[in-house]
Amino acid sequence: MPTADRAAPRRKSGTKIPDQWLRQILSLLYQRRNLSRFEIIDTTGLNAASVSRALRYLLGSGVLHKAGDCDVGTGRRRGVFTLNAEAGYFVALDLEGDRLRFGLTNFLGDVRCRWEECLEFRQPLLPEKVVEGIAKVTRDLDEFQLGRVLAVGVSYPGLLDAEGRLSAVNLGWTKVPLLAVLKEAFPWPVFMERDKETCIHAESWLGAAHNSSNGTPNVPARNRTSFVLSMSSKEPGGGIPPRCPSSSELGGPSAPHFRRRSACWTRSS
C-alpha cells in the first residue's frame, strides 16, 4: 500500500516512460541480476522499442549499469545490464513473532544494517518503538544517502484495515494507526504486506521456489509453472502465489513463538 502515487517518469525529451515497463524490467533484473536486452524482451513480452526506451532512461538515471557483453554464438555480442547496488536503499520492518526486526538494504537487497528487539508477547507495544527502530538502522546514512531511501516495507501479522490500522495479538495492538504513524515520522513511501505473502515472495525470489515461474513476475502465462508454500508452526498455514488462478490462503494464523518457518514446494507444468 504506497502512501502516494507517482507520475510516470519522463525523459529529457518529455516522453513518458510507463511505470509498468520500469517495474517489469527492474523486478526481472532484481531476481536474475544480469540480463541482455534480448532476454528482457523475451521474458517481459515488451517490444524492442519499449525496452530500449526504458533501458536508456534507467541507464541515464544511474539505476542500471552496463555490466559488459555476452557472446550469443552468432558472432555478435549483446550488452548485459545489471542494477546499480547503491542507486537506492530500502527500510524493512518485520513485526511477526516475538521480535521486532529492522533492516536497511541497498538496491539489490543486501543488508547494510539490522536491528532486533525482543517483544513481550501480548503486551501493548508503543508505536514509537517502531519509529525508533527505523531511525536506528538509518542513522548512519548521510544526507545524500537519505535522499536515496526509496521506501519502507512492513511485513505484518494480524489484520490491517483500509485506514492502515493494525490489529495484531503478538503486539497487543487493536487498530493501531501504524501507517499514519510511519507517514508522519518519515518522508518515504510505506508499503504494507501480510507476513504470509512476504514468505511466499521470499521463497519465490530467493528460496526453494526461485526457479518456479508462477512466483516470478512478468512471466507469460504459457511459460508458468506452479509451487505451493507450506508453513509449519503450532498451527498449519500455507499459500499459493497471487498470480496463480486458484490463489488462496490456507490454514490458521501463525503461532507466536517459532523461530523459523519450514517450506516445502511442488512444481507442476
RODODREN-326777 format. One line per field, with one value per residue (C-alpha): residue number from 0; x, y, z. Coordinates in nm, 4 decimals, padded with zeros to 6 digits. Layout:
<rs>
nr: c(NUM, ...)
c1: c(X, ...)
c2: c(Y, ...)
c3: c(Z, ...)
</rs>
This chain:
<rs>
nr: c(0, 1, 2, 3, 4, 5, 6, 7, 8, 9, 10, 11, 12, 13, 14, 15, 16, 17, 18, 19, 20, 21, 22, 23, 24, 25, 26, 27, 28, 29, 30, 31, 32, 33, 34, 35, 36, 37, 38, 39, 40, 41, 42, 43, 44, 45, 46, 47, 48, 49, 50, 51, 52, 53, 54, 55, 56, 57, 58, 59, 60, 61, 62, 63, 64, 65, 66, 67, 68, 69, 70, 71, 72, 73, 74, 75, 76, 77, 78, 79, 80, 81, 82, 83, 84, 85, 86, 87, 88, 89, 90, 91, 92, 93, 94, 95, 96, 97, 98, 99, 100, 101, 102, 103, 104, 105, 106, 107, 108, 109, 110, 111, 112, 113, 114, 115, 116, 117, 118, 119, 120, 121, 122, 123, 124, 125, 126, 127, 128, 129, 130, 131, 132, 133, 134, 135, 136, 137, 138, 139, 140, 141, 142, 143, 144, 145, 146, 147, 148, 149, 150, 151, 152, 153, 154, 155, 156, 157, 158, 159, 160, 161, 162, 163, 164, 165, 166, 167, 168, 169, 170, 171, 172, 173, 174, 175, 176, 177, 178, 179, 180, 181, 182, 183, 184, 185, 186, 187, 188, 189, 190, 191, 192, 193, 194, 195, 196, 197, 198, 199, 200, 201, 202, 203, 204, 205, 206, 207, 208, 209, 210, 211, 212, 213, 214, 215, 216, 217, 218, 219, 220, 221, 222, 223, 224, 225, 226, 227, 228, 229, 230, 231, 232, 233, 234, 235, 236, 237, 238, 239, 240, 241, 242, 243, 244, 245, 246, 247, 248, 249, 250, 251, 252, 253, 254, 255, 256, 257, 258, 259, 260, 261, 262, 263, 264, 265, 266, 267, 268)
c1: c(00.0000, 00.2003, 00.1473, 00.1335, 00.1030, 00.3837, 00.3559, 00.5271, 00.8891, 00.9851, 01.2982, 01.4561, 01.2588, 00.9374, 00.8314, 00.6629, 00.8038, 00.5155, 00.5765, 00.4703, 00.7618, 01.0078, 00.8563, 00.8759, 01.2388, 01.3587, 01.1783, 01.3350, 01.6849, 01.6449, 01.5857, 01.8295, 02.0929, 02.2362, 02.0324, 02.0798, 01.8322, 01.7130, 01.6477, 01.4468, 01.2359, 01.1827, 01.0829, 00.8688, 00.6893, 00.7569, 00.8506, 01.2073, 01.1395, 00.9740, 01.2625, 01.5194, 01.3432, 01.3158, 01.6801, 01.8013, 01.6036, 01.7311, 02.0921, 02.0669, 01.9233, 02.2009, 01.9705, 02.1405, 02.4982, 02.6129, 02.7998, 02.9687, 02.8881, 02.7967, 02.8653, 02.5406, 02.7197, 02.6397, 02.9469, 02.7551, 02.7872, 02.4983, 02.5159, 02.4440, 02.2726, 02.2776, 02.1379, 02.3466, 02.3598, 02.3918, 02.1191, 01.8827, 01.8054, 01.5080, 01.3995, 01.2455, 01.0365, 00.9157, 00.6516, 00.5891, 00.6538, 00.8292, 01.0823, 01.0827, 01.3228, 01.4504, 01.6818, 01.8375, 01.9241, 02.0812, 01.9065, 01.9968, 01.8600, 02.1998, 02.1605, 02.3640, 02.2341, 01.9955, 01.8393, 01.6321, 01.4407, 01.2527, 00.8788, 00.6712, 00.4017, 00.0530, 00.1872, 00.0932, 00.3895, 00.4317, 00.4234, 00.7146, 00.9304, 00.8782, 00.9807, 01.2904, 01.3943, 01.3756, 01.5736, 01.8446, 01.9045, 01.9138, 02.1118, 02.4494, 02.3257, 02.4461, 02.2139, 02.2789, 02.2110, 01.8955, 01.7741, 01.8132, 01.5930, 01.3113, 01.0557, 00.9721, 00.8380, 00.6414, 00.5627, 00.2812, 00.0807, -00.2852, -00.5340, -00.4868, -00.7952, -00.8477, -00.7184, -00.3872, -00.4776, -00.3218, -00.4621, -00.2058, -00.2127, 00.1639, 00.1970, -00.1010, -00.2469, -00.6084, -00.6495, -00.3218, -00.2747, 00.0663, 00.0559, -00.0289, 00.2492, 00.5095, 00.3902, 00.4139, 00.7613, 00.9314, 00.9131, 00.9300, 00.6511, 00.5304, 00.4250, 00.2355, 00.2212, 00.0841, 00.3518, 00.2224, 00.2562, 00.6054, 00.7066, 00.5677, 00.7601, 01.0791, 01.0566, 00.9845, 01.2611, 01.5354, 01.4318, 01.3481, 01.0914, 01.3312, 01.3027, 00.9284, 00.7959, 00.4492, 00.6341, 00.8240, 00.6580, 00.6096, 00.6496, 00.3950, 00.1179, 00.2119, 00.5567, 00.4483, 00.4875, 00.3402, 00.4561, 00.2752, 00.4237, 00.3528, 00.4318, 00.4527, 00.4426, 00.1874, -00.0843, -00.0521, -00.0641, 00.0197, -00.0337, -00.0304, 00.1274, -00.1334, -00.0671, -00.1925, -00.5585, -00.6566, -00.4839, -00.5860, -00.4506, -00.4865, -00.4929, -00.4891, -00.2762, 00.0841, 00.1673, 00.3715, 00.6874, 00.8506, 01.1932, 01.1769, 00.9112, 00.9714, 00.8664, 00.8061, 00.7025, 00.5923, 00.6102, 00.3651, 00.3643)
c2: c(00.0000, 00.3034, 00.6347, 00.8284, 00.7737, 00.8893, 01.0231, 00.8253, 00.9431, 01.1483, 01.1510, 01.4829, 01.4847, 01.4837, 01.1353, 00.9378, 00.6007, 00.3922, 00.2784, -00.0716, -00.1096, 00.0003, -00.2285, -00.5283, -00.4682, -00.3812, -00.6772, -00.9105, -00.7694, -00.7844, -01.1581, -01.2542, -00.9843, -00.9782, -00.9758, -00.8820, -00.6627, -00.9676, -01.1640, -00.8732, -00.8548, -01.2308, -01.2581, -00.9471, -00.9607, -00.5898, -00.4907, -00.3981, -00.0242, -00.0130, -00.2000, 00.0246, 00.3394, 00.2047, 00.0921, 00.4324, 00.6007, 00.3630, 00.3939, 00.7722, 00.7898, 00.5694, 00.2827, 00.0419, -00.0272, -00.1924, -00.4924, -00.5948, -00.8004, -01.1628, -01.3778, -01.5180, -01.7624, -01.5820, -01.3646, -01.0781, -00.9604, -00.8306, -00.5801, -00.7140, -00.4922, -00.5062, -00.2993, -00.0338, -00.1576, 00.1935, 00.3516, 00.3399, 00.1980, 00.0256, 00.0034, -00.3290, -00.4000, -00.7423, -00.7364, -01.1095, -01.3433, -01.2482, -00.9983, -00.6682, -00.6873, -00.3837, -00.3764, -00.1359, -00.2795, -00.1435, -00.1562, -00.5251, -00.6251, -00.6694, -00.5914, -00.2870, -00.2599, -00.4556, -00.4211, -00.6649, -00.6180, -00.8727, -00.8348, -00.9106, -01.1192, -00.9635, -00.6636, -00.3417, -00.2156, 00.1592, 00.2613, 00.4920, 00.1789, 00.1110, 00.4650, 00.4344, 00.1102, 00.2619, 00.5622, 00.3296, 00.1488, 00.4744, 00.6925, 00.6344, 00.7497, 01.0898, 01.3489, 01.2296, 00.8666, 00.9564, 01.1181, 00.7808, 00.5886, 00.4744, 00.3142, 00.1429, -00.2125, -00.3597, -00.7307, -00.7547, -01.0255, -00.9904, -00.7684, -00.4330, -00.2253, 00.0133, 00.3083, 00.1363, 00.0468, -00.2783, -00.5335, -00.7968, -01.0274, -01.0541, -00.6737, -00.6230, -00.3945, -00.3238, -00.0835, 00.0965, 00.3553, 00.2248, 00.3607, 00.7103, 00.6934, 00.5996, 00.8597, 01.1295, 01.0241, 00.9647, 01.1184, 00.7833, 00.5780, 00.2935, -00.0473, -00.2911, -00.6648, -00.9592, -01.1856, -01.4908, -01.3068, -01.1893, -01.5522, -01.6536, -01.3753, -01.4602, -01.8254, -01.7399, -01.4792, -01.6199, -01.9620, -02.3126, -02.1907, -01.9447, -02.1107, -02.1637, -01.9095, -01.8548, -01.6942, -01.4764, -01.1535, -01.0817, -01.4385, -01.5098, -01.7444, -02.0094, -02.0446, -02.0584, -02.3451, -02.3643, -02.4016, -02.4326, -02.2921, -02.4738, -02.3033, -02.5021, -02.3783, -02.4624, -02.4182, -02.5031, -02.2392, -02.2034, -02.0119, -02.0041, -01.7089, -01.4431, -01.4791, -01.8366, -01.8566, -02.0602, -01.8265, -01.8691, -01.8800, -02.1977, -02.2779, -02.0685, -01.7873, -01.8469, -01.9198, -01.6674, -01.8484, -02.0155, -01.9266, -02.0316, -02.1482, -02.4579, -02.4501, -02.7271, -02.6843, -02.8802, -02.7902, -02.8840, -02.7822)
c3: c(00.0000, -00.1166, 00.0578, -00.2665, -00.6371, -00.8604, -01.2097, -01.4811, -01.5185, -01.8193, -02.0260, -02.1133, -02.4361, -02.2319, -02.3454, -02.0707, -01.9687, -01.8285, -01.4709, -01.5652, -01.8074, -01.5408, -01.2774, -01.5097, -01.6039, -01.2528, -01.0963, -01.3502, -01.3013, -00.9239, -00.9454, -01.2209, -01.1616, -01.5170, -01.8384, -02.2002, -02.3866, -02.5814, -02.2600, -02.1168, -02.4328, -02.4390, -02.0712, -02.0260, -02.3599, -02.4156, -02.7690, -02.8579, -02.8841, -02.5396, -02.3766, -02.5445, -02.4226, -02.0670, -02.0608, -02.1820, -01.9056, -01.6355, -01.7525, -01.7651, -01.4140, -01.2713, -01.1737, -01.4175, -01.5206, -01.8389, -01.6995, -02.0244, -02.3318, -02.3866, -02.6910, -02.8320, -03.0615, -03.3851, -03.3972, -03.2376, -02.8804, -02.6730, -02.3903, -02.0428, -01.7880, -01.4094, -01.1236, -00.9516, -00.5907, -00.4470, -00.6589, -00.3642, -00.0210, 00.1386, 00.5011, 00.6033, 00.9127, 01.0306, 01.3048, 01.3195, 01.6132, 01.9353, 01.7947, 01.6127, 01.3193, 01.1292, 00.8306, 00.5822, 00.2426, -00.0706, -00.4083, -00.4524, -00.1133, 00.0520, 00.4232, 00.5283, 00.8843, 01.1045, 01.4463, 01.6532, 01.9748, 02.1863, 02.2381, 02.5435, 02.3800, 02.4012, 02.5926, 02.4085, 02.2084, 02.1821, 01.8124, 01.8926, 01.9286, 01.5591, 01.4711, 01.6929, 01.5237, 01.1766, 01.2974, 01.4313, 01.1026, 00.9036, 01.1444, 00.9732, 00.6316, 00.5245, 00.3708, 00.0164, 00.1084, 00.2996, -00.0181, -00.1869, 00.0571, -00.1703, 00.0603, 00.3878, 00.3617, 00.6520, 00.6913, 00.9433, 01.1225, 01.2146, 01.0349, 00.8623, 00.7855, 00.4948, 00.7014, 00.7762, 01.1366, 01.2531, 01.4970, 01.5989, 01.9027, 01.9436, 01.9550, 02.1841, 01.9172, 01.8280, 01.5366, 01.5981, 01.3158, 01.2112, 00.8574, 00.9803, 01.2415, 00.9800, 00.7292, 00.9931, 01.1099, 00.7729, 00.4223, 00.2381, 00.0795, 00.3022, 00.1708, 00.3951, 00.3248, 00.5203, 00.6651, 00.4743, 00.1438, 00.2384, 00.2960, -00.0426, -00.2173, -00.0272, -00.1323, -00.4956, -00.5222, -00.3001, -00.1705, -00.2886, -00.5418, -00.7070, -01.0489, -01.0335, -01.2794, -01.1297, -00.8415, -01.0855, -01.2023, -01.5714, -01.6980, -01.9738, -01.8593, -02.1167, -01.9566, -01.5930, -01.3501, -01.0005, -00.6424, -00.3115, 00.0093, 00.3360, 00.6675, 00.9873, 01.3460, 01.6131, 01.3541, 00.9852, 00.7207, 00.3591, 00.0417, -00.3343, -00.5149, -00.6054, -00.9791, -00.9686, -01.0887, -00.7811, -00.5404, -00.1760, 00.1763, 00.3755, 00.7452, 01.0578, 01.1923, 01.2805, 01.6407, 01.8395, 01.9444, 01.6456, 01.5175, 01.1542, 00.9162, 00.7117, 00.3492, 00.1023, -00.2547, -00.5585, -00.9213, -01.1922, -01.5542)
</rs>
